[in-house]
Amino acid sequence: MNTEVIWESSPDSLRCSATSLRCSDSANWLQPARPVEYNPEHIVIFHVLHWNRAGVSDLVSEFGKRQPLIALNTELLAATLKSSAESILLKDCNGTILIGSQGVANFYGCSVDELPGLDAYSALPPDLAARIQERDRITVETGETEISEETWDLGYEQRTLLVSRSPVRGKDGTILGVVTGYKNISAIKQAYLLFEQNQKRFLALADTCPVGIFECNPYHQITYVNPEWERIMGLRMSDVIGQKWTEFVAEEHLHLVQPLIEGRVSARGDDRVDCQLRGKNECMVELSLNRVANLGNHTVSYIGSAVDLTYRLAAELQLREKANLMRDLTSSVPAIIWQLSHDAQCIFVSDFWEELTGKPIAAALERNWEDVIHPEDLNDVVAQFQAVLTQQKKSASFEFRLEGRTGQWRWVLSTFQQLHNTEGKCIGLAGHSIDITDRRQAEIELLHYSFVLEERVSERTIELSRANESLQGEIETRRHAEEMLEEKRSELAHFSRIAVMGKLSGELAHELNQPLNAIQNYVGSLEKILSSSPALNAATSILEQLNKEIVRAAKIIRRTRDFVSTGTHRSEELDVSELVADTALMLRGEARRRGLTIQIIDNAKHSLFLGDPIRLQQVLVNLVLNGLEAMVDHDGSNKLAVVEIAKTSQGISISVHDSGRGVEESERERLFEAFFTTKATGLGMGLAISRGIIEDHGGTLTYQPRESGGSTFVIELRF
């Protein structure tokens, strides 16, 4: 919070005050924010920065010891105020302005010369003017200086001000008026609150941080340490406040921190050194220092950190012990097993190094391993190591040349990967290198043999070309055989239909006998009628019935002839409902003979489809007959074959249901294979041929088991 104060002081006391004012609380300091300005009359303007409200009370107490302004030359004071942008106002006991600074003139919207004679309360809201007038009256009555923080509501804006009121006395001690100083601290107060919040966050973070943190002033004197720093040093914060942090560095390590002492430290704290700190405890730490600067890039303070290296040093010792153990375990392995640190320094190499290179293990430690690598391969080796160390990739494997025991170059294959600590941080590389010189020599010999092989391959290619010509002839022969096979398949389908009709021949004869017997009876009746009386109407009716039965017989005979015919495939527009009805009529006698029933459920009346009626009827006959045969040997009360017709979104669906024994799950995958059958006397071609016919029509034929027992074959025909 910035506070502006005016008092009279001697040059000696001025120099003392310009240094600093220390409050009762040792942690709170009041320091000038800029150099103190004064004139020969010892009129002093102080700009004070204080940390908290406790500092204000101490400051007021300090001001109380000063003698208020005595009668001053009005012209001299006015000349002083004209050059100030601060808000300083001198008014008489009635509130009439006598003199004011440029800041007051800006508030009243006039020049400094126009301020005298104005009513100080006229430009303020009534409530605020009354409150300020009352405070001025109290100052006049008590004759005491007052400094307070006030909130002014100006109507268009609300401000927080630091206001100082002092009585102005004449030579005889009479109070002539009030001198008032105003400082708008709204933004400063907000910044101060933000500063307090950030300070609390910093302290909360520092108190729980597992790293030692200390703060010091620009002269490296400690002003704060966190609990972890106290633990590392074994000292309390009260024991070290005001001392330089360098006093706790071991003397032999002072040269390491000299760059930090001299101020050669970046704002990012990139400079880190390992050194020993001395307190009640002595330990090695990793020390870093960050410079804190203000907007003018002037150093305000330093914040340092100290990381306890006790565990890291113990871990390094443990790592060396493990390295010795690794040496014992790898001494008999015919490969160089090695480990590099995060800066590519060799910290372990197995005994096979000496056997391969003829050099002692010490020659490989640190970066001496570079001396035995072929100069042409060294850059590539270093690049591969750096790529894995910088985590561009997790592992690598490559070949390079190494100087052998007898001075000749040996080829080795190195494979390595990142090595991590328990926290997952990459701390180096671990890998192995095997001698592949013999393998490389074998590859050269293999290359020689490859040339010989190419010649033999060329010869063999000529032979294969001849064989290819022969194969082309065989392919042509096979194609011809496949054409013949297709013809045989058509014949087989025809024979299948003949076989079906062979089964139906007796029933067909029975079906034909019925209309023929009826014709015979009608003819006999007609003879009798014509011989007994000229009953023309009765004769006409009998003749009509006779004609229907003759048409019926002819239709049965024609359907049978078409079914067994081997004629060419043809597509025509057919009525699916009529096709199913004809099929049921054809198989009705067979079903009746077996004591079974065929039922048609037609949900797609007179749906038209473009296809081969004979071949489609062959599929329906085959499926219905299979269903009838499945129900003959199956015990069940409901022996009913159902043919269901339905419309789908893409075409027509025909489902054939039966209540037979169904198909075993192990047999379903082979159900549509050629020559596979579950019947004792079947050929195993019916379903295979049926599926082929449906697929030729662009449809599908599938099998579905029924939950109530039996089978369902579904024909999906697409428009």
C-alpha positions, -999 to +999 in steps of 0.1 A: +000+000+000+015+034-010+010+062+015+020+099+010+029+118+042+040+154+047+059+165+078+086+189+089+119+174+097+155+183+101+182+170+076+196+146+102+163+131+110+155+131+073+185+109+065+175+085+093+139+083+080+150+078+044+168+046+053+139+026+067+112+026+094+110-007+113+077-016+130+072-035+162+068-067+143+103-077+132+089-093+101+073-061+089+094-034+073+085+000+059+108+011+032+108+041+008+095+032-027+116+059-043+142+085-031+129+110-006+123+145-020+127+176+001+132+214-002+153+239+017+123+245+040+124+209+051+090+201+036+093+163+030+071+140+009+075+104+018+062+075-003+060+046+020+054+009+011+042-012+040+034-049+043+003-050+065-020-029+087+002-033+117+027-012+098+001+016+094-005+019+131+032+021+138+036+047+111+008+068+126+025+065+160+058+077+143+039+106+127+024+116+160+059+124+173+064+149+145+055+185+148+026+193+123+032+219+096+035+254+111+025+286+093+041+284+059+045+308+031+014+304+009+032+311-023+060+287-015+035+259-006+014+266-037+045+265-059+054+232-044+020+217-049+017+228-085+044+204-096+028+175-078+003+152-094-007+139-059-040+150-043-030+175-015-055+201-004-054+230+021-088+245+031-100+268+059-123+258+087-154+265+065-142+241+037-131+268+013-101+258-007-070+279-001-044+259-021-044+225-039-022+203-059-026+194-096-043+161-085-070+181-068-074+204-097-078+174-120-106+161-097-125+194-098-119+199-135-101+232-133-065+246-131-045+249-099-049+287-100-087+284-101-089+262-069-086+290-043-121+301-033-139+269-043-161+250-019-143+217-013-176+198-007-195+211-038-183+185-063-191+156-040-224+137-035-244+150-005-239+120+018-201+119+011-197+157+014-215+156+048-192+127+060-160+144+049-172+178+064-178+160+097-143+144+097-127+178+090-147+194+118-133+167+142-098+174+131-103+212+137-118+205+172-093+180+184-063+195+166-049+160+160-035+145+128-056+116+114-047+089+088-074+066+078-085+043+050-119+054+036-143+042+008-158+070-012-188+064-034-186+092-061-218+080-078-200+070-110-172+051-092-163+037-058-128+044-046-107+032-017-085+061-005-058+066+021-067+100+037-045+121+060-059+151+078-037+175+097-047+209+114-029+240+102-020+264+130-011+300+130+018+315+150-004+319+180-015+283+178-049+291+164-062+264+139-065+282+106-076+252+085-070+216+075-044+201+051-057+169+035-038+144+015-056+118-007-042+087-022-063+064-044-053+029-033-080+009-050-057-008-074-029-010-049-052-026-024-064-051-049-028-058-058-019-061-021-047-087-016-035-106-046+000-104-032-012-118+001-030-146-017+002-155-037+023-152-006+000-177+012+001-200-018+039-198-018+041-205+019+017-234+017+036-249-013+069-244+004+058-259+037+047-291+020+075-293-006+099-322-002+127-299-014+145-275+009+135-239-001+150-207+012+145-170+004+171-142+008+174-105+001+196-091-027+225-093-002+220-131+001+208-127+037+182-154+046+147-142+052+127-175+050+134-213+051+108-241+047+105-271+070+124-294+046+154-270+047+152-271+085+152-309+084+182-310+061+202-285+081+190-294+116+184-257+123+153-237+129+143-207+109+149-183+139+185-195+140+193-185+104+172-154+097+196-125+087+226-148+080+240-153+045+232-187+031+268-190+019+279-192+056+264-227+056+284-240+026+314-261+033+346-241+028+360-266+003+329-261-019+327-223-018+343-221-052+314-242-066+288-216-055+310-185-063+290-178-096+258-178-075+274-155-049+285-130-076+250-129-091+257-148-123+225-167-121+196-168-145+159-161-136+151-197-145+175-213-120+193-234-146+226-233-126+228-262-102+258-273-082+264-302-058+279-290-026+280-298+011+259-278+036+269-275+073+246-272+102+237-295+130+235-320+101+260-322+073+248-335+039+254-332+002+227-312-017+220-301-052+218-263-048+201-239-072+192-202-070+166-182-089+167-144-091+135-125-085+134-092-104+108-064-105+095-047-137+126-026-140+147-059-139+162-049-106+169-078-082+144-079-054+153-112-038+166-147-045+147-180-040+169-211-037+164-248-034+184-276-018+177-312-029+190-337-004+214-361-022+217-386+006+194-410-011+209-404-045+244-410-033+233-441-015+216-453-047+248-446-067+267-467-042+241-494-045+244-492-083+281-497-081+276-527-059+251-541-085+277-533-112+302-555-094+276-583-091+267-579-128+304-583-136+305-616-118+274-628-135+285-617-170+321-628-169+314-661-187+290-646-214+306-645-249+294-610-255+304-575-243+277-564-218+280-527-210+262-498-193+264-460-200+253-432-178+229-404-189+259-384-203+272-414-223+300-422-198+307-459-196+302-471-160+303-509-166+317-534-192+320-571-189+352-592-191+346-602-227+358-567-236+394-577-228+390-610-247+378-593-278+399-561-279+429-572-259+426-539-238+420-536-200+385-528-188+398-494-176+403-484-212+366-486-218+354-466-188+342-430-192+344-422-229+376-441-237+355-467-255+355-443-285+392-450-291+386-486-303+357-478-328+365-474-365+367-436-373+342-441-401+317-456-377+322-434-346+298-406-355+270-431-363+276-449-330+275-416-310+243-405-329+226-438-321+235-435-284+222-399-282+190-408-300+181-433-273+194-412-244+173-382-255+143-406-258+138-401-295+135-439-295+135-465-268+160-489-282+184-495-311+204-522-328+231-516-354+265-529-366+299-512-365+336-521-365+357-525-334+395-529-332+403-565-322+430-581-302+454-585-331+447-551-346+423-562-373+388-547-374+360-569-360+323-564-368+300-563-338+263-561-335+252-538-306+217-539-292+207-516-263+178-498-247+170-471-221+177-479-184+152-463-160+152-457-122+122-466-100+106-433-109+106-441-146+134-415-154+160-425-180+193-427-163+214-443-191+217-472-215+222-509-211+232-532-239+254-560-253+277-563-283+284-597-300+312-605-325+296-611-359+328-611-380+324-648-389+287-641-398+297-612-421+323-635-438+296-661-442+274-634-458+302-626-483+304-663-492+267-665-494+267-635-519+291-655-541+269-685-540+239-663-548+255-655-582+259-692-589+223-697-578+211-670-602+227-688-631+210-720-620+177-701-616+180-688-651+184-723-664+155-735-643+134-706-656+138-719-691+127-753-679+097-738-661+087-719-693+085-752-711+066-767-682+043-737-683+034-743-719+026-779-710+005-766-681-014-743-704-024-774-723-035-791-692-055-760-682-073-761-715-081-797-710-094-790-676-116-762-689-131-786-714-136-811-686-154-785-665-177-777-694-186-813-697-191-814-659-216-786-662-235-805-688-235-836-665-248-814-637-277-803-659-284-839-668-282-849-631-308-823-623-330-837-650-324-872-637-333-859-602-367-847-616-372-880-633-365-898-600-391-876-582-416-883-609-409-920-605-419-918-569-450-899-580-460-920-609-485-942-590-501-911-575-502-894-609-520-925-622-544-922-593-549-885-600-556-892-637-580-920-630-604-898-610-611-873-639-613-902-664-638-921-643-658-890-639-658-886-677-670-921-680-698-917-656-709-884-672-709-899-706-731-928-693-755-904-677-756-884-709-765-914-729-794-923-706-807-888-706-806-885-743-823-918-748-851-912-723-862-877-729-851-846-747-839-828-714-816-803-731-807-783-700-796-813-680-775-825-709-758-791-712-748-791-675-734-825-677-714-816-708-699-786-690-688-807-661-674-832-686-653-805-702-639-793-669-627-827-660-611-832-694-592-798-690-581-809-655-567-842-668-549-824-696-534-799-672-521-827-649-505-845-679-489-813-692-475-803-659-459-837-655-445-835-690-430-801-684-415-811-650-395-840-664-385-821-695-348-812-700-356-781-720-335-749-719-338-726-690-362-697-695-373-667-675-409-655-675-432-635-652-449-660-629-474-658-601-457-672-569-490-680-553-501-700-583-467-718-585-470-729-548-506-740-553-497-761-583-469-777-564-492-785-535-518-800-559-491-821-575-480-835-541-515-837-525-519-874-533-485-883-520-493-865-487-527-882-484-511-916-490-487-910-461-514-897-438-500-861-440-514-827-448-500-798-469-512-763-458-505-730-477-503-697-458-503-670-485-495-635-472-484-622-506-514-627-528-506-629-565-470-616-562-452-617-595-416-627-600-393-631-631-379-666-631-379-702-645-411-718-633-400-754-639-367-750-620-384-731-591-411-758-589-384-784-588-370-767-556-404-765-540-412-802-548-378-812-534-383-792-501-419-804-496-411-840-503-381-838-478-405-824-452-431-852-459-404-879-456-391-864-424-425-866-407-433-902-418-409-918-394-414-892-367-439-897-339-461-867-335-497-856-335-493-826-357-480-840-390-484-809-412-462-795-439-468-757-441-457-736-471-457-699-461-455-670-486-446-635-474-435-602-489-401-588-477-385-554-482-364-568-510-387-594-526-406-626-517-399-652-490-411-688-493-408-709-461-413-747-460-420-759-424-423-795-412-427-811-378-402-839-383-371-848-363-351-819-376-313-818-385-286-825-359-263-795-352-232-815-364-249-821-398-261-785-405-228-772-419-227-800-446-265-799-453-261-783-487-229-802-498-232-825-528-235-862-520-242-856-483-274-871-471-291-882-439-314-907-457-306-943-461-315-943-498-308-907-508-281-895-533-274-863-514-279-840-545-314-826-539-305-797-516-272-789-534-291-787-567-319-766-551-294-741-536-277-738-570-311-731-587-320-704-561-286-687-563-289-687-602-321-666-596-301-642-573-316-655-541-307-676-511-317-709-496-311-714-459-319-738-431-335-728-397-343-752-369-378-748-353-381-744-315-411-767-314-392-794-333-387-799-370-371-779-398-377-748-418-361-741-453-364-704-463-362-693-500-354-655-504-362-642-539-351-606-546-368-585-572 
